[in-house]
Amino acid sequence: MTIKRIIRPEEVCAMAGFSRATLYRLEAQGRFPSRIKIGAHATGYVLAEVEEWIEERIADRNADRRAQ
């Protein structure tokens, strides 16, 4: 079994380089992984999913550069 790590929104924002409002907007648009409930008033994100999202952005950038 692979261990999954949950990270809080503040860490996601630091990793991805955008505000919490942008984080929630992208999530609502289906353009970012969904958060999960980890407590009565707490949510988090699966680290592997956030890292995959970042890798996809890098791959998109690289594909755009190759197409030029």
DOZA-442046 format. One record per atom (N, C-alpha, C): residue in one letter; chain; atom name; x negated, y negated, z negated. Coordinates in steps of 0.2 Angstrom, whole numbers, plus 2048, in hexadecimal, padded with zeros to 3 digits. Example, Ala and Ser with C-alpha at 12.3 -4.5 7.8 and 13.67 -1.06 7.14 Angstrom:
{palo a A N {7BE 81C 7D9}}
{palo a A CA {7C2 816 7D9}}
{palo a A C {7BE 810 7D9}}
{palo s A N {7C0 80B 7DD}}
{palo s A CA {7BC 805 7DC}}
{palo s A C {7C0 800 7D9}}
//
This chain:
{palo m A N {7FC 806 800}}
{palo m A CA {800 800 800}}
{palo m A C {7FC 7FA 800}}
{palo t A N {7FD 7F5 804}}
{palo t A CA {7F9 7EF 805}}
{palo t A C {7FC 7EA 800}}
{palo i A N {7F8 7E7 7FC}}
{palo i A CA {7FA 7E2 7F7}}
{palo i A C {7FC 7DB 7FA}}
{palo k A N {801 7D9 7F9}}
{palo k A CA {804 7D2 7FC}}
{palo k A C {803 7CD 7F7}}
{palo r A N {800 7C7 7F9}}
{palo r A CA {7FF 7C2 7F4}}
{palo r A C {804 7BC 7F6}}
{palo i A N {808 7B9 7F1}}
{palo i A CA {80C 7B4 7F2}}
{palo i A C {809 7AE 7F0}}
{palo i A N {80A 7A9 7F4}}
{palo i A CA {807 7A2 7F3}}
{palo i A C {80D 79D 7F2}}
{palo r A N {80B 798 7EE}}
{palo r A CA {810 793 7ED}}
{palo r A C {810 78D 7F3}}
{palo p A N {816 78A 7F4}}
{palo p A CA {816 785 7F9}}
{palo p A C {810 780 7F9}}
{palo e A N {80E 77E 7F4}}
{palo e A CA {808 779 7F3}}
{palo e A C {802 77C 7F7}}
{palo e A N {801 782 7F6}}
{palo e A CA {7FB 786 7F9}}
{palo e A C {7FC 786 801}}
{palo v A N {802 788 802}}
{palo v A CA {804 788 80A}}
{palo v A C {803 782 80D}}
{palo c A N {805 77C 80A}}
{palo c A CA {804 776 80D}}
{palo c A C {7FC 774 80E}}
{palo a A N {7F8 776 809}}
{palo a A CA {7F1 775 809}}
{palo a A C {7EE 779 80F}}
{palo m A N {7F0 77F 80F}}
{palo m A CA {7ED 783 815}}
{palo m A C {7EF 781 81C}}
{palo a A N {7F6 77F 81C}}
{palo a A CA {7F8 77D 823}}
{palo a A C {7F7 776 825}}
{palo g A N {7F6 772 820}}
{palo g A CA {7F5 76B 821}}
{palo g A C {7FB 767 822}}
{palo f A N {800 768 81F}}
{palo f A CA {806 764 820}}
{palo f A C {80A 763 819}}
{palo s A N {80F 75F 819}}
{palo s A CA {813 75D 813}}
{palo s A C {818 763 812}}
{palo r A N {81A 762 80C}}
{palo r A CA {81F 767 80A}}
{palo r A C {826 766 80E}}
{palo a A N {827 760 810}}
{palo a A CA {82D 75F 814}}
{palo a A C {82C 762 81B}}
{palo t A N {826 761 81E}}
{palo t A CA {825 765 824}}
{palo t A C {825 76C 823}}
{palo l A N {823 76F 81E}}
{palo l A CA {823 776 81D}}
{palo l A C {82A 778 81D}}
{palo y A N {82F 775 819}}
{palo y A CA {836 777 819}}
{palo y A C {839 776 81F}}
{palo r A N {838 771 823}}
{palo r A CA {83B 770 829}}
{palo r A C {839 775 82E}}
{palo l A N {832 777 82F}}
{palo l A CA {830 77C 833}}
{palo l A C {834 783 831}}
{palo e A N {834 784 82B}}
{palo e A CA {837 78A 829}}
{palo e A C {83F 78A 82B}}
{palo a A N {842 785 82A}}
{palo a A CA {849 784 82C}}
{palo a A C {84A 785 833}}
{palo q A N {845 783 837}}
{palo q A CA {846 784 83E}}
{palo q A C {844 78B 841}}
{palo g A N {842 78F 83C}}
{palo g A CA {83F 796 83E}}
{palo g A C {838 796 841}}
{palo r A N {834 791 840}}
{palo r A CA {82E 790 843}}
{palo r A C {828 791 83D}}
{palo f A N {82A 793 837}}
{palo f A CA {825 795 832}}
{palo f A C {828 79B 82E}}
{palo p A N {824 79F 82B}}
{palo p A CA {827 7A4 827}}
{palo p A C {82B 7A2 822}}
{palo s A N {830 7A6 820}}
{palo s A CA {835 7A4 81B}}
{palo s A C {832 7A5 814}}
{palo r A N {834 7A1 80F}}
{palo r A CA {832 7A2 808}}
{palo r A C {836 7A7 805}}
{palo i A N {833 7AA 7FF}}
{palo i A CA {837 7AF 7FB}}
{palo i A C {838 7AC 7F4}}
{palo k A N {83D 7AE 7F1}}
{palo k A CA {83E 7AC 7EA}}
{palo k A C {83A 7B1 7E6}}
{palo i A N {836 7AD 7E1}}
{palo i A CA {832 7B1 7DD}}
{palo i A C {834 7B0 7D5}}
{palo g A N {839 7AB 7D4}}
{palo g A CA {83B 7AA 7CE}}
{palo g A C {842 7A6 7CE}}
{palo a A N {845 7A4 7C8}}
{palo a A CA {84B 7A1 7C8}}
{palo a A C {84A 79A 7CC}}
{palo h A N {845 797 7CB}}
{palo h A CA {844 790 7CF}}
{palo h A C {83D 790 7D3}}
{palo a A N {83B 795 7D5}}
{palo a A CA {835 796 7D8}}
{palo a A C {835 79A 7DF}}
{palo t A N {831 797 7E4}}
{palo t A CA {831 79B 7EA}}
{palo t A C {829 79B 7EC}}
{palo g A N {828 79F 7F1}}
{palo g A CA {821 7A0 7F3}}
{palo g A C {821 7A3 7FA}}
{palo y A N {81C 7A4 7FD}}
{palo y A CA {81B 7A6 804}}
{palo y A C {816 7AC 803}}
{palo v A N {817 7B1 808}}
{palo v A CA {812 7B7 808}}
{palo v A C {80C 7B4 80C}}
{palo l A N {806 7B4 808}}
{palo l A CA {800 7B2 80B}}
{palo l A C {7FE 7B5 812}}
{palo a A N {7FF 7BB 813}}
{palo a A CA {7FE 7BE 81A}}
{palo a A C {802 7BB 81F}}
{palo e A N {808 7B9 81E}}
{palo e A CA {80D 7B6 823}}
{palo e A C {80A 7AF 824}}
{palo v A N {808 7AC 81F}}
{palo v A CA {806 7A5 821}}
{palo v A C {7FF 7A5 825}}
{palo e A N {7FB 7AA 823}}
{palo e A CA {7F4 7AA 827}}
{palo e A C {7F6 7AC 82E}}
{palo e A N {7FB 7B1 82F}}
{palo e A CA {7FC 7B3 836}}
{palo e A C {7FF 7AD 83A}}
{palo w A N {803 7A9 837}}
{palo w A CA {806 7A3 83A}}
{palo w A C {800 79E 83C}}
{palo i A N {7FB 79D 838}}
{palo i A CA {7F6 799 839}}
{palo i A C {7F2 79C 83F}}
{palo e A N {7F0 7A3 83F}}
{palo e A CA {7ED 7A6 844}}
{palo e A C {7F0 7A5 84B}}
{palo e A N {7F7 7A5 84B}}
{palo e A CA {7FB 7A5 851}}
{palo e A C {7FA 79D 854}}
{palo r A N {7FA 798 84F}}
{palo r A CA {7F9 792 852}}
{palo r A C {7F2 791 855}}
{palo i A N {7ED 794 852}}
{palo i A CA {7E6 794 855}}
{palo i A C {7E6 798 85C}}
{palo a A N {7EA 79D 85C}}
{palo a A CA {7EA 7A1 863}}
{palo a A C {7ED 79D 868}}
{palo d A N {7F3 799 866}}
{palo d A CA {7F6 795 86B}}
{palo d A C {7F2 78F 86D}}
{palo r A N {7EE 78C 869}}
{palo r A CA {7E9 787 86B}}
{palo r A C {7E4 78A 870}}
{palo n A N {7E1 790 86E}}
{palo n A CA {7DC 793 872}}
{palo n A C {7DF 794 879}}
{palo a A N {7E5 797 879}}
{palo a A CA {7E9 799 880}}
{palo a A C {7EA 792 884}}
{palo d A N {7EB 78D 881}}
{palo d A CA {7EC 786 884}}
{palo d A C {7E6 784 887}}
{palo r A N {7E1 785 883}}
{palo r A CA {7DA 783 886}}
{palo r A C {7D8 787 88C}}
{palo r A N {7D9 78D 88C}}
{palo r A CA {7D7 792 892}}
{palo r A C {7DC 790 898}}
{palo a A N {7E2 78E 897}}
{palo a A CA {7E6 78C 89C}}
{palo a A C {7E4 786 8A0}}
{palo q A N {7E0 782 89D}}
{palo q A CA {7DF 77B 8A0}}
{palo q A C {7D9 77C 8A5}}
//
